[in-house]
Amino acid sequence: MALCCTSIATVAAQSAAPLKLKQTFPLSCVEGRIDHFAFDPAGQRLFVCALGNNTVEVLDLRKGERIHSITGLGAPQGIAYVPELNRIFIANDKGGIFKIFEGKSFEPLGEVNFKDDADNVRYDDATKKVYVGFGNGGIAVVNAPDGKQIGSIKLSAHPEAFELEKNGRRIFVNVPNSRHVAVIDRDKGEVIARWQTDLAFGNFPMALDEADHRLFIGCRLPSKLVVLNTDAGDVVAKIDISGDCDDVFYDGKRHRVYAICGAGKIDIIEQADANTYNASAKIDTAKGARTGLFVPERDTLFVAVPHGGSQQAEIRCYQIE
């Protein structure tokens, strides 16, 4: 299948852009790198892993302000909020400690020790299971209601971003140190396939378009968005993107991909059809702003900006036009 690769147009004015900066949440006294987010739809709260600050910052989107800091963490990287349990699950790099907190009082409820580098977190609401990437090559399975580990799936190296099928039983996992995407069968608890990304490496972020059977892989060496067919694992498109991408999101309503890049850009890629992609815009952010969260029900893309020089740490809220 022919690869689709197009040039990108830079958007100079925010007024002409498909994303419009609507609100900014300052994070004074937050230092270092900022990692992944979670969203509380009923409470309209945003949870932000301030990795370098060893905290999770809690933002009230209605009030437009930070309302709490969960402290005593060890470089928090991944996070999930489970509304039906009102619990927050936080994966920490230092020591691999996976901590569980009550969602309103923020009281600690328990923890699981994965020994090293607990990282990305995903929740399967159908089975009430939390999946956690950790260590030198594993995805742990935690029973959300009681917080107990009930399984582990072995990988060849440390997992980065991964996605769960909602209408299937597979998990797609970026394993950059092994230069492949691992495909896991959840029922078997094992890897059933390994897909290549056509000489694009450093595959950290990932997004899934399950309806069109497409998997979007953000690669850093070189900087490409690689599109895989999830039926067979073949590469159907490669698109140039900005450097240091660490989060990728698929907007099914508008058939777009948003790539948040530490080079100081949000790259927007339009999906004409399942095999055709046009890199349409670059939105300026700030150096090191490489993570965020797309919340489709709010038509909002949040982006984390770390403290650097005169730039204070903040969360930017972009309205999607």
N, C-alpha and C positions, 0 to 999 in steps of 0.2 A: 504494500500500500504506500502511495506517495506521501512524503512528509509535507506538512504545511508550515511554512515559516515566513513571517511578514515583518516589515519594518514598523517602528512605533512613532507616533506623533506626540510631541511634548505639549502639554496644556500649560500655557503661560499664565492664564488668569483663572482664579478660582471661580469667578462668575460663569465662565464658559465650561467648567468641568462637570463631569458626572457625579463628583463628590463635592459637597459644600461643607466647610468647617462651620459647625453649628454651636459647639460648646467646648470649653476647656476646663478640666478639673486639675487644679494645681496639687502637686504632691510634695509640699515643702518637707524638708528633712529626709526625703527618700533618696538614697545614694545607690549608685551601681546599676547593674543590669536589671531590666524588667523582663519577666518571662510571660507565661500564659495566663489566660483569663477564664472566668466562668460567670454565668449570668443567672440571676434569680428573677424569673418572669413575673411572679405574683408580687414580690416585694420591690421590684424595679431596683435591684441592687447589682453592682458589678464587683466581682472579687478579682483582685490583681496580684499576681505573684511578683513581689518585689524581691527578686532573687538576691541581688547584691546587698539588700537591706535586711535580709533575714526576716521579712514580714510578709503578710498578706494584707493588702489595703482594701478596705470595704467602702465603696462609694454608693451613696443614695442618689439615684438618678432624678428622683422627683425633687429633692432638696437642692441638688446640684452641688453636693459637697461630700468630702470624706467624713465618715461617721465612726470608723473604728480601724484599729490596726491589730491584727493577730500577731503576737510577738512570740519569741522563743523558738523560732523555726531555724532550719539549717539549709539555707539556699533553696527556697521553695521554687519548683519548676513547673509542675503540672497540678491542675486543680479541677475538681468536678463538684457541682452543687446538685444535690438530689432533692427536688421539691417535696415529693411525697413523704420523705423521711425528715425533711428539714435538716439535712446534714451536709457538712462541707468535708471533702476528702482532699488532702494536700500531700503531694509527693515531694520529698526533700532530697536534694543531691547529697548533702553531708550525712554520711552514715546510712543512707538509703531508708530513712524513717518515713513511713506513710502514716500521717496523722489524721484523726477524725474529730471534728468539732460539731457541737450543736449549732444550728444555723441562726438562732436568735440571740442566745446568751453568749455564744462563742466559747462555751465551756468545753474542755477536752473530754472526749468520750472513749478514746482508745487509740491504739497504734499497732502497726505491723512493721517488723524490722526486716527489710530486704537487703541489709548489709551494705549496699553501695548503690548510689546514683539512681534513686527512684525518680522517674522523669515524667513522661506524658501519661495522662489519665483519661479514660473514656468510660462512660456509663451506658449499660444496656438496660433500658427501662422495662423491656419485655421479660427479662430473666432476673432483674434486680441484682445484676453482677457489675462490679467495677473491675476494669482491666488497667493494669499499671505496668508500664515498661520500666525495666530496672537492670542494673549491673552489667555484666559482660555479655549478656544475651538471654533475656527472659521477659516474658509477659506474665505477670501474676494475675490470678483470678481471686477476687475478694467478694464474699457475700455481703451486699450492702446493708441489710437489716441488722446483722450482728457484728459486722466488721471483721470477720474471720477469713483468713486465707483458705481457699478450698481447692486451689490448683495452681499449676505453673506450666507454661509452654516454653520449650527451649528454642533459642535462636542461635545463630552462628556468631553474633556480635551484638553490641548495645543497640536497642531499638530507639529510633527517634519517633516522629509522628506516625500515627496509625489510625485507620478508619474501620468502623464496624458496619457491615451490611445490615440494613433494617429488614430487607426482604430475603435475606439469605443467611448463611451460617459462616461466611468467611470474614477474616480480618486481614486487611492489607497493611503491611508494616514496612516502613523505610529502615533499612539496615545499611547505613552509609559506609561503615568500615568494611563490610563485605561486598559493597558495590552492587547491591540488588534490592529489590522489593520482595519481601517474603509474603507468601499467601498461606494463611492458617485456616484450617478447618476447626471451628469451635467445638464441634461434637467430638471429633477425634483428638483434639488437643495437640495437634502437630502441624508442622509445615508440609503443605502438599504441592507447592510450586515456588520457584524463584524466578523473578522477571528482571531482565536487564533494562537499562535506560539509555542505550545507544550512545555510549562514550560520554555521557553527562553524569558527573559524579557529585559527591557531597549532597546527597539527596536527604534533606532534613524535613521540610514541610510537605503536607499532603492534603488534598481535598477530594471528595468523591461526588460524582454525578451518577447516582445509582440508576436513575431512569434511563439515561443514555448509555450506560455501561462504560463510563469513562472515569479514569483515575488521573488526577493532576498531581505531578511530582515537581516540587521546586528544587532545582539543582544549583550548586554554587560553582562547580568546576567543569565546564564554564557555566555562566549564569543563564540557565534555560528553564522554561516551563515545559516539561515533558508530559505528553498525554498518552496514556496507555488504554488499550481496549481490555476491559476486565473479563471478557469472554475467553480471550486467548493470551493476553499479556503482551501483545505486539504494540510497538510504538506507532501511533497514528499522526502525531504532530510534535514539533519542537519549535518553541517560540523564544526569542531573545527577551530576557528581563534584566532588571537592574541587579546590582550586586548585593550579596549577603541577605538573601531572602530567608526568613525564618517562620513566616506564617502565610498560608494560602487558603482562600475561601472560595467556594462556588456559590453563586447567586442564581438559583434555579428560576426565579421569577423573571430575571432580566437576561438570563443565559450569559453570565459574565464570570470571570475569575478575577479576584483581587489578590495581588501578591504584595505583601508588606516587606519592604527591603531596607536593610540597614544602611544602604548607600544614601538614604534620605528620600526615598520615593515609594509611592504606592503605584504599582503598575496595574493597569486595567486591560484585560484581554476579553474581547467579544467572541462569543461562540455562535458562528453563523449556522453550523450544524455540527453533528457529532465528530466530524473529521476536519472541520475548517474553522480556524481561529485567526482573529485579527487583533494585534496589539494596538490598542486605540489611544491610550492616554497614559501620562505619567503625572502624578500629583506630588508636588514637593512637600516633604515633611521636615525631618531633621536627621542629622547623622546619628546612627545607632538606633533609630526607631524601626525595629524589625519584628515586633510582635503586636498582636491585637486580637480582636474578636469581631466577627460578623454576626449581627443579631437580625435575622430576616424579618421577624415580626415587628421590629421597630424601624426597618429600612435604615439601619445604622451600622457603620463600621467604626469601631473603637481602635485607636492606635496609641501604643505606649511610647512616650518620648523620655529617655533617661536624662539625668542631669549631666550637662557638659558645658563648661565655661559659664557664660552668662545665661545659658538655657537651663531653666529649672526643670525638674522632673514633672511630668504632667501626662494626663490622659486626654487625648483629643477625640472628640465625637464628630464624625462626619455623616451628614445626611446624604442619603443616596438619591440622586435625582432621576 
